[in-house]
Amino acid sequence: MSNTSKWVTGLVIGLFVGAITGVLLAPSSGKETRESLLNKIDLLKEKMSDLIERGGEYTSEKVDLIKAKIAALEKKLTKKETV
């Protein structure tokens, strides 16, 4: 498991535990507590989407870099074969 996935797992678990603790210790009414939980869930969704998007961008950059390196190697091999 990579450091990023460990971090994301820890984030999700921490938010879940925090939300449960908040519900159990909340001095708010049930309706207010549910609204608060829904807001926290929406925030978690936004953060997860952001992490996934950044991971996709990182992966895309690496794929482009690898493609460029392969193209350069193909060019070198083609030149050596013609010589």
HUGI-V138105 format. One record per residue. N is the residue number from 0. RES is the residue in three letters. SS is DSSP state (A for helix, B for strand, O for the rest). Layout:
((N/RES/SS) (N/RES/SS))
//
This chain:
((0/MET/O) (1/SER/O) (2/ASN/A) (3/THR/A) (4/SER/A) (5/LYS/A) (6/TRP/A) (7/VAL/A) (8/THR/A) (9/GLY/A) (10/LEU/A) (11/VAL/A) (12/ILE/A) (13/GLY/A) (14/LEU/A) (15/PHE/A) (16/VAL/A) (17/GLY/A) (18/ALA/A) (19/ILE/A) (20/THR/A) (21/GLY/A) (22/VAL/A) (23/LEU/A) (24/LEU/A) (25/ALA/O) (26/PRO/O) (27/SER/O) (28/SER/O) (29/GLY/A) (30/LYS/A) (31/GLU/A) (32/THR/A) (33/ARG/A) (34/GLU/A) (35/SER/A) (36/LEU/A) (37/LEU/A) (38/ASN/A) (39/LYS/A) (40/ILE/A) (41/ASP/A) (42/LEU/A) (43/LEU/A) (44/LYS/A) (45/GLU/A) (46/LYS/A) (47/MET/A) (48/SER/A) (49/ASP/A) (50/LEU/A) (51/ILE/A) (52/GLU/A) (53/ARG/A) (54/GLY/A) (55/GLY/A) (56/GLU/A) (57/TYR/A) (58/THR/A) (59/SER/A) (60/GLU/A) (61/LYS/A) (62/VAL/A) (63/ASP/A) (64/LEU/A) (65/ILE/A) (66/LYS/A) (67/ALA/A) (68/LYS/A) (69/ILE/A) (70/ALA/A) (71/ALA/A) (72/LEU/A) (73/GLU/A) (74/LYS/A) (75/LYS/A) (76/LEU/A) (77/THR/A) (78/LYS/A) (79/LYS/A) (80/GLU/A) (81/THR/A) (82/VAL/O))
//
